[in-house]
Amino acid sequence: MRNYGLAVLGLSETIWNQAGQLTLPSGKVILFSGHKEDGAAHTHGVALMLSRKVAKSLVCWEAVSLRIVTAKFATNQKIKVSIIQCCAPTNDAEESKKEEFYSALQDVLDKERRKDITIIMGDFIAKIGSDNTSYQKVMEKAWFGRYE
């Protein structure tokens, strides 16, 4: 983060279980979300690492699932900035897992206020096809490199 001058860094495949907030000796803050079940395998997981300055403007955050974590920040204006860090299931994952992810992401977006700024970032391992029914806000229609 220091080398590139980043204030927020999204992390995917963190493999940490549970959810939590860590403050590092440097003052950076890590917000993480993983499997919630006790004894679950250390797979998947997402996190946001915040600089000390950005962490001071953190209003709230939510560990939505092992693939989605969100954070909301205050600004000098009357708007807020929300960052959503994601790690989508691979294209060969069970269809139910993919549907669960995109449905959860759509639910998160539906809760956002229109006047606020929302940034979605992460590892979106392609879902190829033209059917984006119910997911228009989070998935463009595409197939093999061609967009509609």
C-alpha positions in Angstrom: 0.0 0.0 0.0 2.8 2.4 0.9 4.8 1.8 -2.3 1.7 2.6 -4.5 0.2 5.2 -2.3 -3.0 3.3 -1.8 -5.5 4.3 0.8 -7.7 1.2 0.4 -6.6 -2.3 -0.7 -9.1 -5.1 -1.6 -7.9 -8.6 -0.9 -9.4 -11.8 -2.2 -8.8 -15.5 -1.2 -7.6 -14.4 2.2 -8.5 -17.9 3.6 -9.4 -16.4 7.0 -12.4 -17.8 8.8 -15.0 -15.9 10.7 -15.3 -12.1 10.4 -13.4 -9.4 12.2 -11.5 -6.1 12.4 -7.8 -6.0 13.0 -5.7 -2.9 13.7 -2.1 -3.4 12.7 0.8 -1.7 14.6 1.2 0.7 11.6 -2.4 2.0 12.2 -3.8 0.2 9.1 -7.1 -1.6 9.6 -8.2 -4.9 8.1 -11.8 -5.8 7.8 -12.3 -9.4 6.9 -15.0 -11.9 6.1 -14.7 -15.7 5.7 -16.5 -18.9 6.5 -18.7 -18.5 9.6 -19.0 -22.1 10.6 -16.6 -23.4 13.3 -14.1 -25.8 11.9 -14.7 -24.8 8.3 -11.9 -25.2 5.7 -9.6 -22.2 5.2 -10.8 -21.3 1.7 -12.1 -18.2 0.0 -12.5 -15.1 2.1 -12.3 -11.4 1.4 -10.9 -8.3 3.2 -10.3 -4.6 2.9 -7.1 -3.0 4.2 -7.5 0.7 5.1 -4.8 3.3 5.6 -4.8 5.0 9.0 -6.4 8.1 7.5 -9.2 6.3 5.7 -9.9 4.1 8.8 -10.7 7.3 10.7 -13.6 8.0 8.3 -15.1 4.5 8.5 -18.8 4.8 9.4 -19.7 1.1 9.4 -18.8 -2.2 7.7 -20.4 -5.6 7.1 -19.1 -9.1 6.6 -21.9 -10.1 4.1 -20.5 -13.5 3.3 -17.3 -15.4 2.7 -17.2 -13.7 -0.7 -18.4 -10.1 0.1 -17.3 -7.5 2.6 -18.6 -3.9 2.5 -17.4 -0.7 4.2 -19.0 2.8 4.2 -17.0 6.0 4.7 -17.9 9.6 5.6 -16.7 12.4 3.3 -16.5 16.2 3.6 -19.7 16.4 1.7 -23.2 15.0 2.6 -22.5 11.8 0.6 -20.8 8.7 1.7 -18.5 6.3 -0.2 -19.2 2.6 0.0 -16.7 0.0 -1.1 -17.7 -3.6 -1.8 -14.9 -6.1 -2.1 -15.9 -9.4 -3.8 -14.5 -12.7 -4.9 -16.9 -14.4 -7.3 -17.1 -18.2 -7.6 -15.3 -19.6 -10.6 -17.3 -20.4 -13.7 -17.1 -24.2 -13.0 -18.6 -23.8 -9.5 -22.0 -25.2 -8.8 -24.8 -23.0 -10.3 -26.4 -22.6 -6.9 -23.1 -21.1 -5.5 -22.9 -18.6 -8.4 -26.6 -17.6 -8.0 -26.1 -17.2 -4.3 -23.1 -14.9 -4.8 -24.8 -12.7 -7.4 -28.0 -12.5 -5.5 -26.2 -11.4 -2.3 -24.2 -8.8 -4.3 -27.5 -7.5 -5.8 -29.0 -7.3 -2.3 -26.0 -5.2 -1.1 -26.4 -2.9 -4.1 -30.1 -2.5 -3.6 -29.4 -1.1 -0.1 -27.1 1.6 -1.3 -28.4 5.2 -1.4 -28.4 6.6 -5.0 -26.7 9.8 -4.0 -23.8 8.0 -2.4 -20.8 6.7 -4.3 -20.5 3.0 -4.6 -17.3 1.2 -5.7 -17.4 -2.5 -6.5 -14.0 -4.2 -6.8 -12.5 -7.6 -6.5 -12.0 -10.8 -8.3 -14.9 -11.3 -10.7 -14.1 -14.6 -12.3 -16.1 -14.4 -15.5 -19.7 -15.6 -15.7 -20.1 -15.9 -19.4 -23.5 -15.6 -21.1 -26.2 -13.2 -22.1 -28.7 -14.0 -19.2 -28.3 -11.3 -16.6 -31.9 -11.4 -15.4 -32.2 -9.9 -11.9 -28.5 -9.0 -11.9 -28.4 -6.1 -14.4 -26.6 -3.8 -11.9 -23.7 -6.3 -11.3 -23.4 -8.2 -14.6 -23.1 -7.0 -18.1 -24.4 -9.1 -21.0 -21.4 -10.7 -22.6 -20.2 -13.8 -24.3 -16.7 -14.7 -25.5 -15.4 -11.1 -25.4 -18.4 -9.4 -27.0 -20.6 -7.0 -25.0 -24.2 -5.9 -25.8 
